[in-house]
């Protein structure tokens, strides 16, 4: 069932229940008003007849004759007069006797002075009436034909109003629901037109303050993130394909060349060394891509632990020097060693932070003439600050602007080999640890990386 139809039925159902309750209340109140009015009329008629009889203004036979003749045309009131000891003095129609008085009723009237009751659909009253210094019991009963006819007509009118009103309410509810949900249908129609080829399209936002405007704005923000991710993925695939093709092409060219003619053992060894070098380049590229994928995980998906940055940097220094003995890496604390270890301790992933700082230190060493990196560790407020400096060739403004762009090699790409992954990977890892990284560099004067990480 569509929301439009569901809302229509729900609205109609609730309104119908309220409508029905109001009509039932009107009917019941009308019935009570009719009943009170008729009891009052009965009392007036009974007192009038009792007074006429007790004053002997009209004899009993005449009164009975009038009653019997009127019964043929109207619902006449049947009146009876008794003494307090239950002796009947007058009765309009003893042969029909609607009330059928008995001793218990007389005693009840004497005790309560006045009673009202129903006999089937007939209404009756009994009351104590004083006349000439004596007490009498007067009873009266009649059928309120006029009142019941009016009540029946009211019932029919209310029933017709209920059916007609409910039909109109259903139609009005349907069109109101349709009009209210039209913006949603427009959003759905527009959303259906957004595909991978048209991911730049956005949903229309007519009013940012209403719920549909908030929904469209949120959905557009989601599309914005998806478009960025989609374009990044396309660029990533394109760049990876390009980077993978280069070592593969070199590897195949070297093998083709080695197979074209017979060679000496030394020439074959040289060819194998070239192939091995290309394979290592490819392996390094694949390792970088895998690490880049790990850095794209959410923080909740990565195991975090307390890590002392000074110990981490010492381990990284030792690892790099084993692989590159010609490098020079110096560590310096700008402040005296902290009494509280928490000032240089962060919550992080040891593997990823190792990769990030290894990339930064190797970048210093690769692009400096003396193959050196100077590392300074300090702390303040809520952050630990690591500065990694070199006195190398530096970077141009263009290179600095694109330094953290994936696969960007820069104007100095011929100085040393690489794939343009390391800096982008380091930035992702630092950001994953809620930190920041910036670069300060000037051509010919060296480069300094500044990393800030929140300590515990």
Number of C-alpha atoms within 10 A of each C-alpha: 6 7 11 19 14 13 17 21 15 14 17 22 15 11 16 19 11 12 17 16 12 12 18 14 12 15 17 13 12 16 16 12 13 18 16 13 13 18 21 13 13 25 22 13 18 24 19 12 23 23 16 15 17 17 12 10 9 13 12 18 12 11 16 18 12 13 19 15 11 13 12 9 8 13 14 19 23 27 31 24 27 21 17 18 11 17 11 15 15 21 20 24 15 13 7 9 14 17 22 9 15 9 11 10 15 23 15 14 21 18 11 12 14 17 16 17 13 13 13 7 11 14 21 24 22 29 23 21 18 12 11 7 6 9 14 23 26 29 28 27 27 22 20 21 13 12 17 15 11 14 17 13 12 16 16 12 11 18 14 12 14 16 12 12 16 18 14 13 18 20 14 15 20 20 14 15 18 18 13 12 15 13 16 15 13 13 18 12 12 14 16 9 14 15 10 10 8 10 16 14 16 19 21 15 17 11 12 12 9 10 10 17 17 14 16 21 18 13 15 18 13 12 19 16 12 15 17 14 12 15 13 13 12 12 14 15 12 11 16 17 11 12 16 16 13 13 20 16 12 15 21 13 13 17 16 11 11 16 11 8 7 9 12 8 9 9 12 15 12 14 18 16 12 16 20 13 14 20 16 13 19 20 14 14 21 14 12 18 18 11 19 20 12 16 20 12 13 9 14 7 8 14 11 14 12 14 19 18 22 16 12 15 20 13 14 19 22 13 13 18 14 10 9 13 9 13 19 15 21 13 16 14 14 11 10 8 11 12 7 8 13 14 21 24 22 21 17 23 18 16 10 22 20 18 17 20 22 20 20 20 24 19 22 29 24 19 22 20 12 15 19 23 29 18 21 17 19 19 19 11 8 12 19 22 22 23 20 24 26 27 22 23 20 22 23 15 12 10 17 18 11 15 21 22 17 20 21 19 19 15 11 14 12 9 10 10 11 15 20 20 21 29 20 19 26 25 22 24 28 21 15 19 20 14 18 17 19 13 17 13 21 16 12 13 14 18 24 22 19 16 21 21 24 20 24 15
